[in-house]
Amino acid sequence: MHRKPMTDKIMNYRIIKTEEYEPLAELFDANGLHADLEEGRAEDSVALWRCEELADELGNAAEEGNGKLIAAAELMYTAGVYVLRNIAVSDEYKSQGFGTILLAEVENEVGQRLGKDGDMWLCAKVPEFYRRFGWSEVDRLDAPDFTECFDCEEYGVTCFPKVMKKTVKYIK
């Protein structure tokens, strides 16, 4: 359990791993990210996280996995690399630090999976956010072929993602 200061109250929340893709996919889709609501979770998806409130709207304790969804993330292992495929925050919780908290959770997981310091990748629609946390832009021709972004009809028209990389730390 975590406690997060908000503008006028302290909100209790938790971050859990989950196998339930659909509610997270809806949040990813609502944020303009790649989520296939019809086909479901991709085969190369290796972990999903959900950040949720501990209480329901009436203040009653919510069972794990049933709290109000705050944010979500999806980690892939494809083309021999770990990729942060999606990370999104519900509109009412944006700019309150939840994206930062969830990003750190995913980065720590990758360090543990690698068992050493190593690279992690993403295709960022908001590269400024990731630069604040040590991510670097990489020419897409110098990156592993881990995303379908560049084959999308929106690429270069309404969507201008950047390939980014970060060396994450292994913490024993």
PyRosetta script that sets phi, psi and omega in degrees:
from pyrosetta import init, pose_from_sequence

init()
pose = pose_from_sequence("MHRKPMTDKIMNYRIIKTEEYEPLAELFDANGLHADLEEGRAEDSVALWRCEELADELGNAAEEGNGKLIAAAELMYTAGVYVLRNIAVSDEYKSQGFGTILLAEVENEVGQRLGKDGDMWLCAKVPEFYRRFGWSEVDRLDAPDFTECFDCEEYGVTCFPKVMKKTVKYIK")
pose.set_psi(1, 141.2)
pose.set_omega(1, 179.3)
pose.set_phi(2, -124.3)
pose.set_psi(2, 156.2)
pose.set_omega(2, 174.4)
pose.set_phi(3, -121.1)
pose.set_psi(3, 129.6)
pose.set_omega(3, -176.7)
pose.set_phi(4, -121.4)
pose.set_psi(4, 121.4)
pose.set_omega(4, 175.3)
pose.set_phi(5, -68.0)
pose.set_psi(5, 135.9)
pose.set_omega(5, 175.0)
pose.set_phi(6, -118.2)
pose.set_psi(6, -177.8)
pose.set_omega(6, -175.1)
pose.set_phi(7, -58.6)
pose.set_psi(7, -40.2)
pose.set_omega(7, -175.7)
pose.set_phi(8, -130.8)
pose.set_psi(8, 6.1)
pose.set_omega(8, -179.1)
pose.set_phi(9, -158.6)
pose.set_psi(9, 170.7)
pose.set_omega(9, 171.5)
pose.set_phi(10, -100.2)
pose.set_psi(10, 127.4)
pose.set_omega(10, 179.9)
pose.set_phi(11, -109.9)
pose.set_psi(11, 131.7)
pose.set_omega(11, 175.2)
pose.set_phi(12, -90.5)
pose.set_psi(12, 135.6)
pose.set_omega(12, 179.6)
pose.set_phi(13, -146.4)
pose.set_psi(13, 167.1)
pose.set_omega(13, 175.8)
pose.set_phi(14, -138.8)
pose.set_psi(14, 154.5)
pose.set_omega(14, 173.1)
pose.set_phi(15, -115.6)
pose.set_psi(15, 125.1)
pose.set_omega(15, -179.3)
pose.set_phi(16, -129.9)
pose.set_psi(16, 152.5)
pose.set_omega(16, 168.3)
pose.set_phi(17, -83.0)
pose.set_psi(17, 146.5)
pose.set_omega(17, -176.9)
pose.set_phi(18, -143.1)
pose.set_psi(18, 161.6)
pose.set_omega(18, 172.6)
pose.set_phi(19, -109.4)
pose.set_psi(19, -4.2)
pose.set_omega(19, -178.2)
pose.set_phi(20, -83.8)
pose.set_psi(20, 102.8)
pose.set_omega(20, -174.1)
pose.set_phi(21, -81.6)
pose.set_psi(21, -39.0)
pose.set_omega(21, -169.9)
pose.set_phi(22, -54.4)
pose.set_psi(22, -50.2)
pose.set_omega(22, -179.7)
pose.set_phi(23, -63.4)
pose.set_psi(23, -33.4)
pose.set_omega(23, 178.6)
pose.set_phi(24, -70.7)
pose.set_psi(24, -40.8)
pose.set_omega(24, 179.2)
pose.set_phi(25, -60.7)
pose.set_psi(25, -37.8)
pose.set_omega(25, 177.8)
pose.set_phi(26, -63.0)
pose.set_psi(26, -40.5)
pose.set_omega(26, 177.5)
pose.set_phi(27, -67.5)
pose.set_psi(27, -43.6)
pose.set_omega(27, 177.5)
pose.set_phi(28, -58.6)
pose.set_psi(28, -47.2)
pose.set_omega(28, -178.8)
pose.set_phi(29, -61.9)
pose.set_psi(29, -42.5)
pose.set_omega(29, 179.5)
pose.set_phi(30, -63.0)
pose.set_psi(30, -23.1)
pose.set_omega(30, 178.9)
pose.set_phi(31, -97.8)
pose.set_psi(31, 12.3)
pose.set_omega(31, 176.7)
pose.set_phi(32, 74.2)
pose.set_psi(32, 23.1)
pose.set_omega(32, -179.9)
pose.set_phi(33, -101.3)
pose.set_psi(33, 165.8)
pose.set_omega(33, -178.5)
pose.set_phi(34, -73.7)
pose.set_psi(34, 118.7)
pose.set_omega(34, 175.1)
pose.set_phi(35, -151.6)
pose.set_psi(35, 124.7)
pose.set_omega(35, -179.6)
pose.set_phi(36, -96.7)
pose.set_psi(36, 99.0)
pose.set_omega(36, -177.0)
pose.set_phi(37, -70.8)
pose.set_psi(37, -26.6)
pose.set_omega(37, -179.2)
pose.set_phi(38, -83.5)
pose.set_psi(38, -46.1)
pose.set_omega(38, -176.5)
pose.set_phi(39, -83.4)
pose.set_psi(39, -21.7)
pose.set_omega(39, 179.0)
pose.set_phi(40, 87.4)
pose.set_psi(40, -162.5)
pose.set_omega(40, -174.7)
pose.set_phi(41, -65.8)
pose.set_psi(41, 135.3)
pose.set_omega(41, 179.8)
pose.set_phi(42, -69.0)
pose.set_psi(42, 151.2)
pose.set_omega(42, -179.8)
pose.set_phi(43, -61.2)
pose.set_psi(43, -32.1)
pose.set_omega(43, -177.5)
pose.set_phi(44, -90.4)
pose.set_psi(44, 9.3)
pose.set_omega(44, 174.0)
pose.set_phi(45, -77.1)
pose.set_psi(45, 122.9)
pose.set_omega(45, -175.4)
pose.set_phi(46, -109.0)
pose.set_psi(46, -16.1)
pose.set_omega(46, 178.8)
pose.set_phi(47, -160.1)
pose.set_psi(47, 144.6)
pose.set_omega(47, 175.8)
pose.set_phi(48, -128.4)
pose.set_psi(48, 139.4)
pose.set_omega(48, 175.8)
pose.set_phi(49, -123.2)
pose.set_psi(49, 145.8)
pose.set_omega(49, 173.1)
pose.set_phi(50, -130.1)
pose.set_psi(50, 132.5)
pose.set_omega(50, 174.4)
pose.set_phi(51, -106.0)
pose.set_psi(51, 125.5)
pose.set_omega(51, -174.0)
pose.set_phi(52, -141.1)
pose.set_psi(52, 157.7)
pose.set_omega(52, 174.0)
pose.set_phi(53, -72.2)
pose.set_psi(53, 150.5)
pose.set_omega(53, 179.9)
pose.set_phi(54, -82.7)
pose.set_psi(54, -19.2)
pose.set_omega(54, -178.3)
pose.set_phi(55, -119.7)
pose.set_psi(55, 151.5)
pose.set_omega(55, 175.7)
pose.set_phi(56, -80.0)
pose.set_psi(56, -176.3)
pose.set_omega(56, -176.1)
pose.set_phi(57, -63.5)
pose.set_psi(57, -20.4)
pose.set_omega(57, 179.0)
pose.set_phi(58, -93.2)
pose.set_psi(58, -0.5)
pose.set_omega(58, 179.9)
pose.set_phi(59, 90.4)
pose.set_psi(59, 3.0)
pose.set_omega(59, 178.0)
pose.set_phi(60, -80.8)
pose.set_psi(60, 147.9)
pose.set_omega(60, 178.9)
pose.set_phi(61, -60.2)
pose.set_psi(61, 131.7)
pose.set_omega(61, 178.5)
pose.set_phi(62, -96.2)
pose.set_psi(62, 137.9)
pose.set_omega(62, 176.0)
pose.set_phi(63, -65.6)
pose.set_psi(63, 151.5)
pose.set_omega(63, 179.1)
pose.set_phi(64, -55.6)
pose.set_psi(64, 129.2)
pose.set_omega(64, -178.8)
pose.set_phi(65, 90.6)
pose.set_psi(65, -6.0)
pose.set_omega(65, -179.0)
pose.set_phi(66, -117.2)
pose.set_psi(66, 3.3)
pose.set_omega(66, 177.4)
pose.set_phi(67, -73.0)
pose.set_psi(67, 162.2)
pose.set_omega(67, 179.5)
pose.set_phi(68, -60.6)
pose.set_psi(68, 127.0)
pose.set_omega(68, -175.9)
pose.set_phi(69, -70.2)
pose.set_psi(69, 123.9)
pose.set_omega(69, 178.8)
pose.set_phi(70, -99.6)
pose.set_psi(70, -48.6)
pose.set_omega(70, -175.6)
pose.set_phi(71, -155.9)
pose.set_psi(71, 164.6)
pose.set_omega(71, -179.8)
pose.set_phi(72, -152.5)
pose.set_psi(72, 157.2)
pose.set_omega(72, 177.9)
pose.set_phi(73, -145.6)
pose.set_psi(73, 154.3)
pose.set_omega(73, 178.4)
pose.set_phi(74, -135.3)
pose.set_psi(74, 130.4)
pose.set_omega(74, 178.0)
pose.set_phi(75, -110.0)
pose.set_psi(75, 134.8)
pose.set_omega(75, 178.3)
pose.set_phi(76, -116.1)
pose.set_psi(76, 156.0)
pose.set_omega(76, 167.3)
pose.set_phi(77, -126.0)
pose.set_psi(77, 107.6)
pose.set_omega(77, -175.6)
pose.set_phi(78, -147.6)
pose.set_psi(78, 150.2)
pose.set_omega(78, -179.2)
pose.set_phi(79, 54.3)
pose.set_psi(79, 28.2)
pose.set_omega(79, 177.7)
pose.set_phi(80, 77.5)
pose.set_psi(80, 13.9)
pose.set_omega(80, -179.6)
pose.set_phi(81, -137.0)
pose.set_psi(81, 157.0)
pose.set_omega(81, 173.2)
pose.set_phi(82, -86.1)
pose.set_psi(82, 135.7)
pose.set_omega(82, -175.4)
pose.set_phi(83, -132.7)
pose.set_psi(83, 127.1)
pose.set_omega(83, 169.6)
pose.set_phi(84, -78.1)
pose.set_psi(84, 101.9)
pose.set_omega(84, -175.6)
pose.set_phi(85, -77.5)
pose.set_psi(85, -45.1)
pose.set_omega(85, -176.9)
pose.set_phi(86, -143.1)
pose.set_psi(86, 142.5)
pose.set_omega(86, 167.6)
pose.set_phi(87, -148.6)
pose.set_psi(87, 129.8)
pose.set_omega(87, -176.2)
pose.set_phi(88, -147.4)
pose.set_psi(88, 152.2)
pose.set_omega(88, 178.2)
pose.set_phi(89, -125.3)
pose.set_psi(89, 135.4)
pose.set_omega(89, 176.6)
pose.set_phi(90, -58.7)
pose.set_psi(90, 144.1)
pose.set_omega(90, -174.6)
pose.set_phi(91, -49.8)
pose.set_psi(91, -45.1)
pose.set_omega(91, -174.7)
pose.set_phi(92, -70.1)
pose.set_psi(92, -10.6)
pose.set_omega(92, -178.9)
pose.set_phi(93, -111.3)
pose.set_psi(93, 2.5)
pose.set_omega(93, -178.5)
pose.set_phi(94, -64.9)
pose.set_psi(94, 151.1)
pose.set_omega(94, 179.1)
pose.set_phi(95, 63.7)
pose.set_psi(95, 27.1)
pose.set_omega(95, 177.2)
pose.set_phi(96, -118.7)
pose.set_psi(96, 8.2)
pose.set_omega(96, 174.8)
pose.set_phi(97, 96.1)
pose.set_psi(97, -1.5)
pose.set_omega(97, -176.6)
pose.set_phi(98, -70.7)
pose.set_psi(98, -35.2)
pose.set_omega(98, 175.8)
pose.set_phi(99, -62.5)
pose.set_psi(99, -41.1)
pose.set_omega(99, 178.6)
pose.set_phi(100, -63.4)
pose.set_psi(100, -45.5)
pose.set_omega(100, -179.7)
pose.set_phi(101, -62.4)
pose.set_psi(101, -45.3)
pose.set_omega(101, -178.8)
pose.set_phi(102, -68.4)
pose.set_psi(102, -39.2)
pose.set_omega(102, 177.2)
pose.set_phi(103, -59.3)
pose.set_psi(103, -44.4)
pose.set_omega(103, 178.3)
pose.set_phi(104, -61.5)
pose.set_psi(104, -38.8)
pose.set_omega(104, 178.7)
pose.set_phi(105, -61.4)
pose.set_psi(105, -45.9)
pose.set_omega(105, -179.3)
pose.set_phi(106, -67.1)
pose.set_psi(106, -44.2)
pose.set_omega(106, 179.3)
pose.set_phi(107, -60.0)
pose.set_psi(107, -41.7)
pose.set_omega(107, 177.8)
pose.set_phi(108, -62.8)
pose.set_psi(108, -40.9)
pose.set_omega(108, 178.5)
pose.set_phi(109, -61.1)
pose.set_psi(109, -43.1)
pose.set_omega(109, 179.6)
pose.set_phi(110, -64.0)
pose.set_psi(110, -42.7)
pose.set_omega(110, 176.4)
pose.set_phi(111, -57.6)
pose.set_psi(111, -41.6)
pose.set_omega(111, 178.9)
pose.set_phi(112, -67.6)
pose.set_psi(112, -41.5)
pose.set_omega(112, 179.8)
pose.set_phi(113, -65.0)
pose.set_psi(113, -39.0)
pose.set_omega(113, -179.9)
pose.set_phi(114, -72.7)
pose.set_psi(114, -32.5)
pose.set_omega(114, -177.3)
pose.set_phi(115, 73.7)
pose.set_psi(115, 13.3)
pose.set_omega(115, 179.0)
pose.set_phi(116, -166.7)
pose.set_psi(116, 170.4)
pose.set_omega(116, 172.9)
pose.set_phi(117, -63.8)
pose.set_psi(117, 139.4)
pose.set_omega(117, -179.2)
pose.set_phi(118, -167.6)
pose.set_psi(118, 171.5)
pose.set_omega(118, -174.7)
pose.set_phi(119, -85.7)
pose.set_psi(119, 148.0)
pose.set_omega(119, 176.0)
pose.set_phi(120, -134.0)
pose.set_psi(120, 149.3)
pose.set_omega(120, -173.1)
pose.set_phi(121, -127.0)
pose.set_psi(121, 161.8)
pose.set_omega(121, 171.3)
pose.set_phi(122, -160.8)
pose.set_psi(122, 164.4)
pose.set_omega(122, 173.9)
pose.set_phi(123, -117.5)
pose.set_psi(123, 105.7)
pose.set_omega(123, -167.8)
pose.set_phi(124, -98.2)
pose.set_psi(124, 129.8)
pose.set_omega(124, 170.8)
pose.set_phi(125, -83.7)
pose.set_psi(125, -22.1)
pose.set_omega(125, 179.5)
pose.set_phi(126, -127.8)
pose.set_psi(126, 72.8)
pose.set_omega(126, -175.4)
pose.set_phi(127, -61.5)
pose.set_psi(127, -26.3)
pose.set_omega(127, 179.6)
pose.set_phi(128, -59.3)
pose.set_psi(128, -37.7)
pose.set_omega(128, 178.7)
pose.set_phi(129, -60.4)
pose.set_psi(129, -48.7)
pose.set_omega(129, -175.1)
pose.set_phi(130, -71.4)
pose.set_psi(130, -33.6)
pose.set_omega(130, 178.0)
pose.set_phi(131, -57.9)
pose.set_psi(131, -33.9)
pose.set_omega(131, -180.0)
pose.set_phi(132, -61.9)
pose.set_psi(132, -18.3)
pose.set_omega(132, -175.7)
pose.set_phi(133, -117.2)
pose.set_psi(133, 24.0)
pose.set_omega(133, 172.6)
pose.set_phi(134, 89.6)
pose.set_psi(134, 9.9)
pose.set_omega(134, 176.9)
pose.set_phi(135, -81.0)
pose.set_psi(135, 144.6)
pose.set_omega(135, -179.4)
pose.set_phi(136, -121.0)
pose.set_psi(136, 143.0)
pose.set_omega(136, 175.8)
pose.set_phi(137, -75.9)
pose.set_psi(137, 140.2)
pose.set_omega(137, -179.2)
pose.set_phi(138, -127.9)
pose.set_psi(138, 138.9)
pose.set_omega(138, 175.0)
pose.set_phi(139, -58.9)
pose.set_psi(139, 133.5)
pose.set_omega(139, -175.2)
pose.set_phi(140, -61.2)
pose.set_psi(140, -25.0)
pose.set_omega(140, 178.0)
pose.set_phi(141, -73.8)
pose.set_psi(141, -17.9)
pose.set_omega(141, 178.7)
pose.set_phi(142, -96.7)
pose.set_psi(142, 3.3)
pose.set_omega(142, -176.0)
pose.set_phi(143, -106.1)
pose.set_psi(143, 155.4)
pose.set_omega(143, 172.5)
pose.set_phi(144, -61.1)
pose.set_psi(144, 157.5)
pose.set_omega(144, -179.8)
pose.set_phi(145, -84.8)
pose.set_psi(145, 78.5)
pose.set_omega(145, -173.1)
pose.set_phi(146, -108.8)
pose.set_psi(146, -2.5)
pose.set_omega(146, -175.1)
pose.set_phi(147, -134.2)
pose.set_psi(147, 151.3)
pose.set_omega(147, 174.5)
pose.set_phi(148, -97.5)
pose.set_psi(148, 4.4)
pose.set_omega(148, -176.8)
pose.set_phi(149, -52.2)
pose.set_psi(149, -41.5)
pose.set_omega(149, -172.0)
pose.set_phi(150, -77.4)
pose.set_psi(150, -8.2)
pose.set_omega(150, 175.5)
pose.set_phi(151, -97.2)
pose.set_psi(151, -6.1)
pose.set_omega(151, -176.5)
pose.set_phi(152, -74.2)
pose.set_psi(152, 143.8)
pose.set_omega(152, 180.0)
pose.set_phi(153, -66.8)
pose.set_psi(153, -19.4)
pose.set_omega(153, 178.5)
pose.set_phi(154, -81.6)
pose.set_psi(154, -19.4)
pose.set_omega(154, -176.0)
pose.set_phi(155, -61.1)
pose.set_psi(155, 128.2)
pose.set_omega(155, 178.6)
pose.set_phi(156, 78.1)
pose.set_psi(156, -3.7)
pose.set_omega(156, 178.8)
pose.set_phi(157, -107.2)
pose.set_psi(157, -62.1)
pose.set_omega(157, 177.4)
pose.set_phi(158, -119.0)
pose.set_psi(158, -7.8)
pose.set_omega(158, -176.1)
pose.set_phi(159, -130.0)
pose.set_psi(159, 129.9)
pose.set_omega(159, -175.4)
pose.set_phi(160, -131.7)
pose.set_psi(160, 63.1)
pose.set_omega(160, -176.7)
pose.set_phi(161, -70.3)
pose.set_psi(161, 157.2)
pose.set_omega(161, 177.9)
pose.set_phi(162, -119.2)
pose.set_psi(162, 136.2)
pose.set_omega(162, 174.4)
pose.set_phi(163, -77.5)
pose.set_psi(163, 131.6)
pose.set_omega(163, -178.4)
pose.set_phi(164, -134.3)
pose.set_psi(164, 156.2)
pose.set_omega(164, -178.0)
pose.set_phi(165, -140.7)
pose.set_psi(165, 148.7)
pose.set_omega(165, 173.9)
pose.set_phi(166, -143.7)
pose.set_psi(166, 139.4)
pose.set_omega(166, 171.3)
pose.set_phi(167, -86.7)
pose.set_psi(167, 111.7)
pose.set_omega(167, 179.9)
pose.set_phi(168, -89.4)
pose.set_psi(168, 152.5)
pose.set_omega(168, -176.7)
pose.set_phi(169, -94.4)
pose.set_psi(169, 142.3)
pose.set_omega(169, 173.0)
pose.set_phi(170, -90.7)
pose.set_psi(170, 123.4)
pose.set_omega(170, 178.6)
pose.set_phi(171, -112.5)
pose.set_psi(171, 117.6)
pose.set_omega(171, -178.4)
pose.set_phi(172, -71.3)
pose.dump_pdb("model.pdb")
